[in-house]
Amino acid sequence: MAQERNLYQRPDSRYWWINVTLPNGKHIRESTWTEDLQQAHAILAKKRLDAFKETCLGIRPDRKWQEATARYLVVKSSLKSFQDVEHQCIKLDRYLARYDLSQINGDVVWHITQSELARGSMPATVNRCLACLRSILRMARDEWQWLESIPRVRLLQGEVERDRWLTREEATKLIDACPDHLAALVKFALATGCRAGEITSLEWKRVDLIRKTAWLDQTKNGTPRGVPLNRDATDVLQQRLGINDRYCFTYRGKPIRYGLTRCAWKNAIAKAGLKDLRFHDLRHTWASWHRQNGTSCDELKDLGGWKSRVMVDRYAKYATDHLRTAAARIELDIREPNVVQLSRFCHVQKKQKASD
């Protein structure tokens, strides 16, 4: 085993390793990720210099990307979508595992973007990755004070917003194609706009059929909320009474724990002749139906449990009743048009002046 002062090679690795106590008293034993001894000495010297600056000059040391990722995952560990966050961090780690945070610049961001596009990823997929990168860098700068500045991470244009919702006829076909336990979930989702996890975790102790209200404690944004139950929703719950003492929606006597995109869901949408449909699209369908029937964006925001109008405004396009009068103002068969014919108007003015 080759060895230099504070540097050595392990039998199971081709790289040079560091084993040293730094000026700040911290002892490190880690790989340099290089086979070149001169580069290994340079890396060791930089670590000593950074430790000296931190201890004697008060200059913050460089932090590794993986340090930031580890802390970021701890911060986000309570999210319902933690697995998605973890997936994006793993994807970014392919590019940034050996980088210090200060080394991540515009060129590095460009390389990640182009590499993901070259792999065949859609703009929306690349944007999820870039959004995660931007979130980590902002947190490292604003909350942890690990960085003075960060590069601008611009999301790709051309991302197509998903606009999938069911007509009444399609919804009926889907319900008819579902087994009983799944049909109940679909009906309740279309009646309330609740998410899959909110429905499957709903307990009878949080339902008041007399007041027609359900209280959700496991929501996406972590904020409990009340859900008013219309007649369709209460009918579904009435049919579920007595099946299970604790949970409203069960399968074979047990709460539904598995994902709703498994065989029953896929078979149902295939039997109904539907394509490109996810269970969450039932929430989009519910919101679209509300706007088409005159529910205001503010009412929809409260019904759906959104914290801001941003997510609700995407459904504004489905309500056009308030614009019908405006659209009719230029109808061709209108008896008394208000549109001024400019060319004729000018001609009449000239004729009147000549007669004067």
C-alpha positions as CSV (number, residue, x, y, z in Angstrom):
1,M,0.0,0.0,0.0
2,A,1.5,3.3,-1.2
3,Q,1.7,6.0,1.4
4,E,2.7,9.7,1.6
5,R,2.5,12.1,4.5
6,N,-1.3,12.3,5.3
7,L,-2.0,10.5,2.0
8,Y,-2.3,6.8,1.4
9,Q,-3.8,4.2,-1.0
10,R,-6.1,1.4,0.1
11,P,-5.9,-2.1,-1.3
12,D,-9.6,-1.9,-2.4
13,S,-9.3,1.6,-4.1
14,R,-7.2,3.0,-6.9
15,Y,-7.6,6.6,-5.5
16,W,-5.4,8.4,-3.0
17,W,-7.0,8.9,0.5
18,I,-6.6,11.7,3.0
19,N,-6.0,11.0,6.7
20,V,-5.2,14.2,8.5
21,T,-6.2,16.5,11.4
22,L,-7.0,20.0,10.0
23,P,-6.0,23.3,11.7
24,N,-9.6,23.6,13.0
25,G,-9.2,20.4,15.0
26,K,-11.4,18.3,12.7
27,H,-10.0,14.9,11.7
28,I,-10.9,13.7,8.2
29,R,-10.4,10.4,6.4
30,E,-11.8,10.5,2.9
31,S,-11.0,9.8,-0.7
32,T,-9.5,12.5,-3.0
33,W,-11.2,10.8,-6.0
34,T,-7.9,11.1,-8.0
35,E,-5.2,8.6,-8.9
36,D,-2.7,11.5,-9.4
37,L,-0.5,12.0,-6.4
38,Q,0.2,15.7,-7.2
39,Q,-3.5,16.4,-7.5
40,A,-4.1,14.6,-4.2
41,H,-1.5,16.8,-2.5
42,A,-3.3,19.9,-4.0
43,I,-6.6,18.7,-2.6
44,L,-5.1,18.2,0.8
45,A,-3.5,21.6,0.8
46,K,-6.8,23.2,-0.1
47,K,-8.6,21.5,2.8
48,R,-5.9,22.7,5.2
49,L,-6.2,26.3,3.8
50,D,-10.0,26.3,4.1
51,A,-9.7,25.1,7.7
52,F,-7.2,27.8,8.5
53,K,-9.4,30.5,6.9
54,E,-12.4,29.3,8.9
55,T,-10.5,29.2,12.2
56,C,-8.2,32.2,12.0
57,L,-9.9,34.5,9.5
58,G,-13.6,33.7,10.0
59,I,-14.1,32.8,6.3
60,R,-16.8,30.2,5.7
61,P,-15.4,27.0,4.2
62,D,-16.6,25.3,1.0
63,R,-19.4,22.9,1.5
64,K,-20.0,19.8,-0.5
65,W,-23.1,19.3,-2.6
66,Q,-23.7,16.0,-0.8
67,E,-23.7,17.9,2.6
68,A,-26.4,20.2,1.3
69,T,-28.4,17.3,-0.1
70,A,-28.3,15.4,3.2
71,R,-29.5,18.4,5.2
72,Y,-32.2,19.2,2.5
73,L,-33.6,15.7,2.7
74,V,-33.8,16.0,6.5
75,V,-35.8,19.3,6.1
76,K,-38.2,17.7,3.6
77,S,-38.5,14.4,5.3
78,S,-42.1,15.1,6.6
79,L,-43.5,15.9,3.2
80,K,-46.0,13.6,1.6
81,S,-44.0,13.9,-1.6
82,F,-40.7,13.0,0.1
83,Q,-40.1,10.1,-2.3
84,D,-40.3,12.5,-5.3
85,V,-37.8,14.9,-3.6
86,E,-35.5,12.0,-2.9
87,H,-35.7,10.8,-6.5
88,Q,-34.7,14.3,-7.8
89,C,-31.8,14.4,-5.4
90,I,-30.5,11.1,-6.6
91,K,-30.8,12.2,-10.2
92,L,-28.8,15.4,-9.4
93,D,-26.2,13.4,-7.5
94,R,-25.1,11.8,-10.8
95,Y,-23.9,15.2,-11.9
96,L,-22.9,17.0,-8.7
97,A,-21.6,14.3,-6.2
98,R,-18.0,15.6,-6.3
99,Y,-18.8,19.3,-6.5
100,D,-18.5,21.9,-3.8
101,L,-21.5,24.2,-3.7
102,S,-19.3,27.1,-4.7
103,Q,-18.3,25.3,-7.9
104,I,-21.9,25.0,-9.1
105,N,-22.2,27.8,-11.7
106,G,-24.2,28.5,-14.9
107,D,-22.1,26.1,-16.9
108,V,-22.8,23.3,-14.5
109,V,-26.5,24.0,-14.7
110,W,-26.4,24.2,-18.5
111,H,-24.6,20.8,-18.5
112,I,-27.3,19.2,-16.4
113,T,-30.1,20.6,-18.5
114,Q,-28.6,19.5,-21.8
115,S,-27.6,16.1,-20.5
116,E,-31.1,15.4,-19.3
117,L,-32.6,16.5,-22.6
118,A,-30.1,14.3,-24.4
119,R,-31.4,11.4,-22.4
120,G,-34.8,12.0,-23.8
121,S,-36.4,13.7,-20.8
122,M,-39.4,16.0,-21.5
123,P,-39.1,19.7,-20.5
124,A,-41.5,19.0,-17.6
125,T,-39.2,16.3,-16.3
126,V,-36.1,18.4,-16.6
127,N,-37.9,21.3,-14.8
128,R,-38.7,19.1,-11.8
129,C,-34.9,18.4,-11.5
130,L,-33.9,22.0,-12.0
131,A,-36.5,23.2,-9.5
132,C,-35.0,20.8,-6.9
133,L,-31.5,22.1,-7.6
134,R,-32.7,25.7,-7.3
135,S,-34.5,25.0,-4.0
136,I,-31.4,23.4,-2.5
137,L,-29.1,26.3,-3.6
138,R,-31.5,28.9,-2.2
139,M,-31.8,27.1,1.1
140,A,-28.0,26.9,1.3
141,R,-27.7,30.6,0.7
142,D,-30.7,32.1,2.5
143,E,-31.1,29.7,5.5
144,W,-27.8,28.0,6.2
145,Q,-25.5,30.9,5.0
146,W,-23.2,28.5,3.2
147,L,-23.1,30.6,0.1
148,E,-22.8,34.3,-0.8
149,S,-24.5,33.9,-4.2
150,I,-25.9,31.2,-6.4
151,P,-26.3,30.9,-10.2
152,R,-29.6,31.6,-11.8
153,V,-31.5,28.4,-12.5
154,R,-33.9,29.1,-15.3
155,L,-36.6,26.5,-16.0
156,L,-37.2,25.4,-19.6
157,Q,-40.1,26.9,-21.6
158,G,-42.4,24.7,-23.6
159,E,-43.7,22.7,-20.7
160,V,-47.2,21.6,-21.5
161,E,-49.7,22.0,-18.6
162,R,-51.7,18.9,-18.1
163,D,-55.3,19.5,-19.0
164,R,-57.1,16.2,-18.5
165,W,-60.6,16.0,-17.1
166,L,-63.6,13.8,-17.7
167,T,-67.0,14.6,-19.2
168,R,-70.1,13.4,-17.4
169,E,-70.4,10.6,-19.9
170,E,-66.8,9.5,-19.4
171,A,-67.1,9.6,-15.6
172,T,-70.2,7.3,-15.8
173,K,-68.3,4.9,-18.0
174,L,-65.4,4.8,-15.6
175,I,-67.6,4.2,-12.6
176,D,-69.4,1.4,-14.3
177,A,-66.1,-0.2,-15.2
178,C,-64.7,-0.1,-11.7
179,P,-65.1,-2.9,-9.0
180,D,-67.2,-1.8,-6.0
181,H,-64.4,-0.6,-3.7
182,L,-62.8,1.4,-6.5
183,A,-66.1,2.8,-7.8
184,A,-66.8,4.2,-4.3
185,L,-63.4,6.0,-4.3
186,V,-64.0,7.4,-7.8
187,K,-67.5,8.7,-6.9
188,F,-66.2,10.3,-3.7
189,A,-63.3,12.0,-5.5
190,L,-65.6,13.4,-8.2
191,A,-68.0,14.7,-5.5
192,T,-65.4,16.3,-3.1
193,G,-62.2,16.8,-5.1
194,C,-60.2,15.0,-2.3
195,R,-56.9,13.5,-3.2
196,A,-56.4,9.7,-3.1
197,G,-54.5,9.7,0.2
198,E,-57.1,11.9,1.8
199,I,-59.9,9.5,0.8
200,T,-58.2,6.2,1.7
201,S,-57.2,7.5,5.2
202,L,-60.6,9.0,6.0
203,E,-62.0,7.6,9.3
204,W,-65.6,7.5,10.4
205,K,-64.8,9.5,13.5
206,R,-64.0,12.4,11.2
207,V,-67.3,12.2,9.3
208,D,-70.6,13.9,10.4
209,L,-73.3,12.8,8.0
210,I,-75.9,14.9,9.9
211,R,-73.9,18.1,9.4
212,K,-72.6,16.8,6.0
213,T,-69.0,17.5,6.8
214,A,-65.8,15.5,6.8
215,W,-62.6,16.7,8.5
216,L,-59.3,15.7,6.9
217,D,-56.2,15.5,9.0
218,Q,-53.8,14.0,6.4
219,T,-53.6,16.5,3.6
220,K,-50.9,17.2,1.1
221,N,-49.9,20.6,2.6
222,G,-50.1,19.3,6.1
223,T,-53.0,21.7,7.1
224,P,-56.2,19.9,8.3
225,R,-59.3,21.1,6.6
226,G,-63.0,20.5,6.6
227,V,-64.8,19.2,3.5
228,P,-68.5,19.9,2.9
229,L,-70.3,16.8,1.6
230,N,-72.8,17.2,-1.2
231,R,-75.6,14.7,-1.8
232,D,-73.4,12.5,-4.0
233,A,-70.7,12.3,-1.4
234,T,-73.1,11.5,1.5
235,D,-74.8,8.8,-0.7
236,V,-71.4,7.1,-1.1
237,L,-70.7,7.2,2.6
238,Q,-74.2,5.9,3.4
239,Q,-73.5,2.9,1.3
240,R,-70.2,2.2,3.1
241,L,-71.7,2.2,6.6
242,G,-71.2,-1.0,8.6
243,I,-68.4,-2.4,6.3
244,N,-65.6,-1.3,8.5
245,D,-65.7,0.2,12.0
246,R,-62.8,2.6,11.5
247,Y,-62.1,3.4,7.9
248,C,-64.7,4.6,5.4
249,F,-63.1,3.0,2.3
250,T,-61.7,-0.5,2.5
251,Y,-61.0,-3.5,0.4
252,R,-61.7,-7.0,1.8
253,G,-62.1,-5.6,5.2
254,K,-58.8,-3.7,5.3
255,P,-57.8,-0.1,4.6
256,I,-56.6,0.6,1.1
257,R,-52.8,1.0,1.3
258,Y,-51.5,0.3,-2.2
259,G,-51.3,2.8,-5.0
260,L,-54.4,3.4,-7.1
261,T,-52.5,3.0,-10.3
262,R,-52.4,-0.8,-9.9
263,C,-54.3,-3.5,-11.8
264,A,-57.8,-2.5,-10.7
265,W,-57.4,1.1,-11.9
266,K,-55.6,0.2,-15.1
267,N,-58.2,-2.4,-16.0
268,A,-61.1,0.0,-15.3
269,I,-59.8,2.8,-17.5
270,A,-59.1,0.2,-20.3
271,K,-62.6,-1.2,-20.0
272,A,-64.1,2.3,-20.1
273,G,-62.1,3.1,-23.2
274,L,-60.2,6.0,-21.6
275,K,-56.6,7.0,-22.2
276,D,-54.0,9.0,-20.3
277,L,-56.0,9.1,-17.1
278,R,-54.6,9.2,-13.6
279,F,-56.5,9.1,-10.3
280,H,-55.5,12.7,-9.5
281,D,-57.2,13.8,-12.8
282,L,-60.5,13.2,-10.9
283,R,-59.6,16.2,-8.8
284,H,-59.0,18.2,-11.9
285,T,-62.4,17.0,-13.2
286,W,-64.1,18.1,-10.0
287,A,-62.5,21.5,-10.2
288,S,-63.4,21.9,-13.9
289,W,-67.0,20.9,-13.3
290,H,-67.3,23.5,-10.5
291,R,-66.0,26.3,-12.7
292,Q,-68.2,25.3,-15.6
293,N,-71.2,25.5,-13.2
294,G,-70.4,29.0,-11.9
295,T,-68.3,28.3,-8.7
296,S,-66.0,31.3,-8.2
297,C,-62.2,30.8,-7.9
298,D,-62.3,32.0,-4.3
299,E,-65.0,29.4,-3.4
300,L,-63.1,26.7,-5.3
301,K,-59.9,27.6,-3.4
302,D,-61.6,27.0,-0.1
303,L,-63.4,23.9,-1.2
304,G,-60.2,22.3,-2.6
305,G,-57.9,23.3,0.3
306,W,-55.4,25.3,-1.8
307,K,-53.4,27.9,0.1
308,S,-53.2,30.4,-2.7
309,R,-55.1,31.4,-5.9
310,V,-52.2,30.5,-8.1
311,M,-53.2,26.8,-8.4
312,V,-56.9,27.7,-8.7
313,D,-56.5,30.2,-11.5
314,R,-55.7,27.4,-14.0
315,Y,-59.4,26.5,-13.9
316,A,-60.6,30.0,-14.6
317,K,-60.7,29.2,-18.3
318,Y,-63.6,26.8,-17.8
319,A,-66.1,29.6,-16.7
320,T,-67.2,31.8,-19.6
321,D,-70.7,32.7,-18.7
322,H,-69.7,36.2,-17.6
323,L,-68.2,36.8,-21.0
324,R,-71.2,35.7,-23.1
325,T,-72.7,39.2,-23.2
326,A,-69.4,40.7,-24.3
327,A,-69.0,38.0,-27.0
328,A,-72.5,38.8,-28.4
329,R,-71.7,42.5,-29.0
330,I,-70.2,41.8,-32.5
331,E,-72.6,39.1,-33.7
332,L,-73.3,39.6,-37.4
333,D,-77.1,39.4,-37.2
334,I,-77.4,42.0,-34.5
335,R,-80.2,44.5,-35.3
336,E,-78.5,47.6,-34.0
337,P,-74.8,47.2,-34.3
338,N,-72.6,49.5,-32.2
339,V,-69.5,49.0,-34.4
340,V,-68.7,52.3,-36.2
341,Q,-67.9,51.9,-39.9
342,L,-64.9,54.2,-40.0
343,S,-64.5,54.4,-43.8
344,R,-68.2,55.3,-44.3
345,F,-68.1,57.7,-41.3
346,C,-65.2,59.7,-42.8
347,H,-67.0,59.8,-46.2
348,V,-70.2,61.2,-44.6
349,Q,-68.2,63.8,-42.8
350,K,-66.5,65.0,-46.0
351,K,-69.9,65.1,-47.8
352,Q,-71.5,67.2,-45.0
353,K,-68.6,69.7,-45.1
354,A,-69.0,70.1,-48.9
355,S,-72.7,70.7,-48.6
356,D,-72.1,73.4,-45.9
